[in-house]
Amino acid sequence: MYTPENGKIWLATGGERVYLEPSMANRHGLIAGATGTGKTVTLKVVAESFSEMGVPVFIADIKGDVSGMCLPGCENKHIRRSIDTMGIEDFNYTSFPVRFFDVYARLGHPVRTTISDMGPELLSRLLGLNETQSGVLRIVFRIADDQGLLLLDLKDLRLMLQYVADNSAEYKIRYGNVSAQSVGAIQRALLTLEDEGGDVFFGEPMLEIADWFDWDDDGRGVMNILECAELFQHPLLYGTFLLWMLSELYELLPEAGDLDKPKIAFFFDEAHLLFKDAPKALLEKVEQVVRLIRSKGVSVWFITQNPMDIPESVLAQIGNRVQHALRAYTPNEQKAIRAAARSFRVNEAFDTETVLQELSTGEALVSVLDEKGVPGIVQRANILPPKSSMNAVEPAVIGTVVANSPLFEKYAVSVDRESAYEILSAAAEEAAAQAEEEARAKEEEKRRIAEEKERAAEEKRKAAEQRAKEREKAQKKAASKKKTSTVGRAASATMNSIGREVGRQVGKQLVRGLFGTLKR
C-alpha cells in the first residue's frame, strides 16, 4: 500500500513493516506459491500501490478475479482482522481506473497485432515449427519486407507463402531454398492455429502499447487488464502473445536510466508458460529483454506456482520476491523448496525451508531491495489486504466500462486495408487476365490462319471445279461439233444418193427422143 509520507509501497507486515522501494521496482519481482496461498491478493496489493503512485499497470487476468479492481472492496471479517492486526489507519475501500482488453473481443477492447509486427521468431514458436520450417518462414518474411508487402492477417501470410513457393526458383540464389514440404507444413500449422481461434488477433487496428500509459483525474495510473480465461486454454498462444506485448513495450520506450518510480508495471500470471518448450534462441531473447527493459523504466512481475518454473537466467534479474507457501509431496517438490529457500538472504530467526511449508494463506516470505539495491533479509510477513473488490465482476459491468472507455471507438471496428493479399491477388488477376488475353490472341491468330487456309482451299476447289466445268463444256462442244459434222456428211451422202436415184428415175421417166419427144 502506497503511503505518500515515506514515498514507499507498504507491502506486508511481520515483525516489522516491509516496504518496497519504488526506485528498485524496475529490478523486477516474483510472486510465487502453491494454488490458494494468496498470490492474487499480493498481485492486487502491489498493482494498486503502483496505480496510487501514478504508475500505469498491465495485468494478465487468468481467473477473472482481477476484474474486481474496477469496484471498491467490501468489509469482511478476514480483511477487518488484517486491518486491525497490522495497525492500518485510514484504510478506505476504493475502485481503480480500469480498462479491459480481450483477444477474443468478448470482455474487453479487441487486442490485435499484425503478422509483420509479431515477426517470424514468435510466430514460429506459436506455430510449433521446427528449425527448417522456421528458416523458411524467416525467408518469407524477408521477401515480404524487401518487396514492401505488409503481412497483416493470416490470409496475407497464406498467400505470401504460396507466392514464394511458386517462385522459389527465382528466390533460391538470393534467399535460400524454400521447399514445398516446409511451406505445406507451415500452411497446415496455420490451419490449426485458425481452428483454435488464434486468427482473431491478427489484423488492424493494432493495439498501441502507448494507450496503456494513461491516468485518471486523480493522477492514478490506469489498470490495463487483459482477460485471459479463454486465451489461457491455449497455453502456447497465451505465452507467445504476452511475449509479443513485452517486446513491443521494450521497442516503444526510450532509455530512461534510474528513475524514482517505474514508468509502467507489467504482471505475467502463470509466467512459466512464457518459457515452456521455448527454443534456446528465444529464451536468450527473453532474458535479454528482461535484463535491458529495466533501464527503460519497466517493472516486470512474474506470478507462478514454483520459482523453478522460471529459467535461472531470468531469476537472476529479479530483485524483489514474495514467496507464498509451497507444498512438498514428491522429491521434486522437496528439491524446489530447498532451491527457493536458498534464494533468500538468511534470517537467523527462523529456518526458511521449514517456514516455506508452514505459511498460511495470505502469509509469505518477503525479500525486497533496499534503496541501494541490496537484497533485504527475508521476512515472514502477512500481505496487506487490497482496497478493491476481491470478486470477479459480471460481464455487464465490464461491458459498461468498455463502452465508456475513450478507447472504444478506436478499437471497436476492425479494418482490412491493402496488404500482401490484395496486392498479390491483384497481380495474380492481372497476370491471369494478361495470360487470358494472350491465349485469346493466339486463338484468334490460329482461327485467322485456319480461315485463310480454308478460303485458299475453297478458292482452289472452286478453281478446280471451274476448270472441270470448262473442260466438260469444251468436251460437250467438241462432241456436239463432231456429231453435227457426222450428220452433215450423212445427210449430204443421203442427198447425193437420193439425187442420183432421182436422177436415175428422172432419167428413166423424162427420156425424150431424138427429136424431143418423150419416151416412155
ZAMARGU-4260 file (C-alpha; in steps of 0.2 Angstrom, whole numbers, plus 5000, padded with zeros to 4 digits):
<rodrens>
0) 5000/5000/5000 | 5007/5017/4995 | 5010/5029/5008 | 5014/5047/5002 | 5023/5050/5019
5) 5038/5040/5015 | 5036/5038/4996 | 5037/5019/4998 | 5025/5004/4995 | 5019/4996/5011
10) 5018/4978/5006 | 5017/4967/5021 | 5019/4967/5040 | 5028/4954/5050 | 5040/4958/5065
15) 5041/4974/5056 | 5034/4983/5041 | 5041/4978/5024 | 5042/4992/5011 | 5045/4991/4993
20) 5057/5004/4986 | 5049/5012/4970 | 5066/5016/4963 | 5070/4997/4965 | 5054/4991/4957
25) 5061/4991/4940 | 5073/4977/4946 | 5058/4966/4943 | 5048/4955/4955 | 5042/4937/4958
30) 5026/4932/4967 | 5026/4913/4969 | 5017/4900/4979 | 5005/4885/4978 | 4987/4887/4972
35) 4976/4895/4985 | 4990/4903/4996 | 4987/4921/4991 | 4996/4925/4976 | 4982/4935/4968
40) 4980/4946/4984 | 4998/4950/4983 | 4997/4954/4965 | 4982/4966/4968 | 4991/4975/4983
45) 5006/4978/4973 | 4996/4984/4957 | 4985/4995/4967 | 5000/5003/4976 | 5008/5006/4959
50) 4992/5014/4952 | 4991/5026/4968 | 5009/5031/4964 | 5004/5036/4947 | 5011/5021/4938
55) 5001/5013/4924 | 4999/4994/4926 | 4996/4979/4914 | 4989/4963/4921 | 4985/4947/4913
60) 4970/4940/4922 | 4969/4921/4921 | 4954/4918/4933 | 4944/4933/4931 | 4946/4939/4949
65) 4957/4954/4945 | 4942/4962/4936 | 4935/4967/4953 | 4948/4981/4953 | 4935/4992/4944
70) 4924/4991/4960 | 4928/4995/4978 | 4930/4981/4991 | 4919/4977/5005 | 4921/4973/5023
75) 4923/4955/5029 | 4930/4948/5045 | 4946/4942/5037 | 4950/4959/5030 | 4945/4968/5046
80) 4956/4956/5056 | 4971/4960/5044 | 4967/4979/5046 | 4967/4978/5065 | 4982/4966/5067
85) 4993/4976/5055 | 4988/4993/5063 | 4982/5000/5046 | 4975/5018/5048 | 4963/5027/5036
90) 4960/5011/5026 | 4947/5015/5013 | 4939/5003/5000 | 4940/5010/4983 | 4939/5006/4965
95) 4953/5009/4952 | 4953/5016/4935 | 4952/5000/4924 | 4952/4997/4905 | 4948/4979/4899
100) 4956/4971/4884 | 4951/4954/4877 | 4960/4945/4862 | 4943/4937/4858 | 4934/4954/4860
105) 4921/4947/4871 | 4925/4955/4888 | 4936/4970/4883 | 4943/4980/4869 | 4949/4969/4855
110) 4968/4966/4855 | 4975/4964/4838 | 4993/4963/4831 | 4999/4960/4813 | 5009/4946/4806
115) 5023/4958/4801 | 5024/4965/4819 | 5024/4948/4828 | 5038/4943/4817 | 5045/4926/4812
120) 5053/4921/4828 | 5037/4922/4839 | 5026/4916/4825 | 5037/4901/4823 | 5035/4897/4842
125) 5017/4900/4841 | 5015/4888/4826 | 5027/4875/4834 | 5038/4875/4819 | 5055/4865/4818
130) 5071/4874/4814 | 5070/4871/4795 | 5052/4877/4794 | 5057/4892/4805 | 5070/4896/4792
135) 5058/4895/4778 | 5046/4907/4787 | 5061/4919/4790 | 5064/4919/4771 | 5046/4923/4768
140) 5046/4937/4780 | 5062/4944/4772 | 5055/4943/4754 | 5039/4952/4760 | 5049/4966/4769
145) 5061/4968/4754 | 5046/4970/4742 | 5036/4981/4754 | 5022/4969/4756 | 5013/4971/4773
150) 5008/4954/4782 | 4993/4960/4792 | 4982/4944/4794 | 4983/4925/4791 | 4976/4927/4773
155) 4991/4938/4769 | 5003/4925/4776 | 4995/4911/4767 | 4995/4919/4750 | 5013/4925/4753
160) 5019/4908/4757 | 5010/4902/4741 | 5018/4916/4731 | 5036/4912/4737 | 5033/4893/4734
165) 5028/4896/4716 | 5043/4907/4713 | 5055/4898/4724 | 5067/4895/4709 | 5069/4914/4707
170) 5072/4917/4725 | 5084/4902/4729 | 5100/4910/4725 | 5097/4926/4735 | 5087/4920/4750
175) 5090/4901/4751 | 5080/4886/4747 | 5061/4885/4750 | 5054/4868/4749 | 5036/4864/4745
180) 5036/4852/4760 | 5041/4866/4773 | 5028/4878/4765 | 5015/4864/4766 | 5019/4861/4785
185) 5018/4880/4789 | 5001/4881/4780 | 4994/4866/4790 | 5000/4874/4806 | 4991/4890/4801
190) 4975/4880/4799 | 4977/4873/4816 | 4980/4890/4824 | 4964/4896/4815 | 4954/4881/4822
195) 4960/4886/4839 | 4953/4904/4837 | 4971/4911/4835 | 4967/4921/4820 | 4956/4933/4829
200) 4970/4944/4835 | 4979/4946/4818 | 4973/4962/4810 | 4970/4980/4812 | 4968/4992/4821
205) 4983/4985/4830 | 4985/4988/4849 | 4996/5003/4853 | 5005/5000/4869 | 5006/5018/4871
210) 4987/5018/4876 | 4992/5009/4892 | 5001/5025/4898 | 4986/5035/4905 | 4980/5042/4921
215) 4963/5046/4929 | 4959/5064/4936 | 4967/5060/4952 | 4983/5055/4944 | 4982/5037/4947
220) 4989/5025/4934 | 4976/5016/4923 | 4975/4997/4926 | 4975/4988/4909 | 4968/4971/4912
225) 4969/4958/4899 | 4955/4945/4900 | 4964/4928/4898 | 4952/4915/4904 | 4949/4909/4886
230) 4966/4913/4880 | 4973/4903/4894 | 4965/4887/4887 | 4978/4888/4873 | 4994/4890/4883
235) 5006/4892/4869 | 4995/4906/4862 | 4994/4914/4879 | 5013/4914/4882 | 5018/4919/4865
240) 5006/4934/4865 | 5012/4941/4881 | 5030/4939/4875 | 5025/4950/4860 | 5017/4963/4872
245) 5033/4963/4882 | 5044/4965/4866 | 5033/4979/4860 | 5035/4988/4876 | 5053/4986/4875
250) 5054/4993/4857 | 5042/5008/4862 | 5051/5015/4877 | 5067/5025/4876 | 5082/5023/4888
255) 5077/5031/4905 | 5091/5026/4917 | 5087/5026/4936 | 5070/5033/4940 | 5061/5037/4956
260) 5047/5025/4951 | 5044/5014/4936 | 5035/5021/4920 | 5024/5005/4920 | 5022/4989/4929
265) 5019/4973/4919 | 5012/4957/4928 | 5013/4940/4920 | 5002/4927/4928 | 5006/4909/4925
270) 5023/4915/4920 | 5030/4898/4917 | 5020/4897/4901 | 5032/4910/4894 | 5046/4898/4894
275) 5038/4881/4892 | 5046/4872/4877 | 5054/4888/4871 | 5069/4886/4860 | 5086/4892/4867
280) 5087/4906/4855 | 5070/4913/4861 | 5075/4911/4879 | 5090/4921/4876 | 5080/4935/4869
285) 5068/4934/4883 | 5082/4935/4896 | 5090/4950/4886 | 5073/4959/4886 | 5070/4956/4905
290) 5088/4962/4908 | 5088/4978/4897 | 5070/4983/4899 | 5073/4989/4917 | 5083/5003/4910
295) 5068/5009/4901 | 5058/5011/4917 | 5048/4995/4916 | 5044/4984/4931 | 5041/4966/4927
300) 5032/4954/4939 | 5031/4936/4936 | 5017/4926/4945 | 5020/4907/4946 | 5017/4892/4957
305) 5035/4887/4958 | 5051/4898/4956 | 5059/4884/4947 | 5047/4886/4933 | 5057/4902/4928
310) 5074/4900/4920 | 5089/4904/4931 | 5095/4917/4919 | 5079/4926/4921 | 5078/4923/4940
315) 5095/4931/4942 | 5087/4948/4935 | 5073/4948/4949 | 5077/4958/4965 | 5060/4958/4974
320) 5052/4942/4979 | 5036/4937/4988 | 5036/4918/4991 | 5020/4910/4997 | 5018/4893/5004
325) 5025/4878/4994 | 5019/4860/4996 | 5032/4845/4996 | 5023/4829/4992 | 5036/4822/4980
330) 5055/4823/4979 | 5055/4836/4965 | 5044/4847/4976 | 5056/4845/4991 | 5070/4850/4979
335) 5060/4865/4973 | 5058/4871/4992 | 5076/4869/4995 | 5080/4879/4980 | 5068/4893/4984
340) 5074/4894/5002 | 5092/4896/4996 | 5087/4911/4985 | 5083/4922/5001 | 5096/4931/5012
345) 5096/4921/5028 | 5085/4927/5043 | 5093/4919/5059 | 5076/4920/5067 | 5069/4905/5058
350) 5073/4891/5046 | 5067/4897/5029 | 5065/4879/5021 | 5054/4874/5036 | 5043/4890/5036
355) 5040/4889/5017 | 5029/4874/5021 | 5021/4881/5036 | 5015/4898/5029 | 4996/4901/5030
360) 4985/4909/5016 | 4990/4927/5014 | 5007/4924/5023 | 5023/4925/5014 | 5042/4926/5014
365) 5046/4943/5008 | 5063/4950/5002 | 5065/4967/4993 | 5079/4978/4988 | 5084/4992/4999
370) 5087/5010/4992 | 5105/5004/4987 | 5099/4989/4978 | 5105/4977/4992 | 5093/4962/4995
375) 5085/4963/5012 | 5085/4949/5025 | 5070/4938/5021 | 5055/4942/5032 | 5040/4931/5037
380) 5025/4943/5035 | 5007/4945/5031 | 5002/4953/5015 | 4991/4969/5016 | 4973/4967/5010
385) 4968/4975/4994 | 4956/4990/4993 | 4946/4985/4978 | 4934/4970/4976 | 4941/4953/4978
390) 4927/4946/4967 | 4925/4944/4948 | 4913/4956/4941 | 4898/4952/4929 | 4901/4954/4910
395) 4888/4968/4910 | 4899/4978/4922 | 4914/4975/4910 | 4903/4980/4895 | 4899/4996/4903
400) 4917/5000/4907 | 4922/4996/4890 | 4908/5006/4882 | 4913/5022/4892 | 4932/5020/4888
405) 4940/5033/4877 | 4947/5018/4868 | 4931/5011/4862 | 4929/5020/4846 | 4947/5017/4841
410) 4947/4998/4843 | 4929/4993/4841 | 4929/4990/4822 | 4942/4980/4813 | 4950/4987/4797
415) 4956/4977/4782 | 4967/4989/4772 | 4978/4985/4756 | 4991/4972/4761 | 5000/4957/4753
420) 4984/4948/4750 | 4976/4962/4740 | 4992/4966/4731 | 4997/4948/4726 | 4979/4944/4722
425) 4978/4960/4710 | 4995/4955/4702 | 4988/4937/4700 | 4972/4943/4692 | 4982/4955/4681
430) 4993/4940/4676 | 4978/4929/4673 | 4970/4942/4663 | 4985/4945/4653 | 4988/4926/4650
435) 4969/4925/4645 | 4972/4940/4633 | 4987/4932/4626 | 4978/4915/4624 | 4963/4924/4616
440) 4975/4932/4604 | 4984/4916/4600 | 4967/4908/4597 | 4962/4922/4586 | 4978/4921/4576
445) 4975/4902/4574 | 4957/4905/4569 | 4963/4918/4556 | 4976/4906/4549 | 4963/4892/4548
450) 4951/4903/4540 | 4964/4909/4527 | 4969/4891/4524 | 4950/4887/4522 | 4947/4901/4510
455) 4963/4896/4500 | 4956/4878/4499 | 4939/4884/4494 | 4946/4895/4481 | 4957/4881/4475
460) 4942/4870/4475 | 4931/4882/4465 | 4945/4885/4453 | 4946/4866/4450 | 4928/4865/4448
465) 4928/4879/4436 | 4941/4871/4426 | 4932/4855/4426 | 4916/4864/4420 | 4926/4872/4406
470) 4933/4855/4401 | 4916/4847/4402 | 4909/4862/4392 | 4923/4861/4379 | 4921/4842/4378
475) 4902/4844/4375 | 4905/4857/4362 | 4918/4846/4354 | 4906/4832/4355 | 4892/4842/4348
480) 4903/4848/4334 | 4908/4831/4329 | 4890/4825/4329 | 4885/4839/4318 | 4899/4836/4306
485) 4894/4817/4305 | 4876/4821/4302 | 4880/4834/4289 | 4891/4821/4280 | 4877/4808/4282
490) 4864/4820/4275 | 4875/4825/4261 | 4878/4807/4257 | 4860/4804/4258 | 4855/4818/4247
495) 4868/4813/4234 | 4861/4796/4234 | 4844/4802/4233 | 4850/4814/4219 | 4857/4800/4210
500) 4842/4790/4212 | 4831/4804/4207 | 4842/4807/4193 | 4841/4789/4188 | 4822/4790/4190
505) 4821/4806/4181 | 4832/4799/4168 | 4821/4785/4166 | 4805/4795/4165 | 4810/4810/4156
510) 4820/4802/4142 | 4814/4810/4126 | 4818/4805/4109 | 4830/4812/4097 | 4818/4825/4091
515) 4812/4830/4108 | 4798/4818/4110 | 4797/4809/4127 | 4800/4791/4128 | 4790/4780/4140
</rodrens>
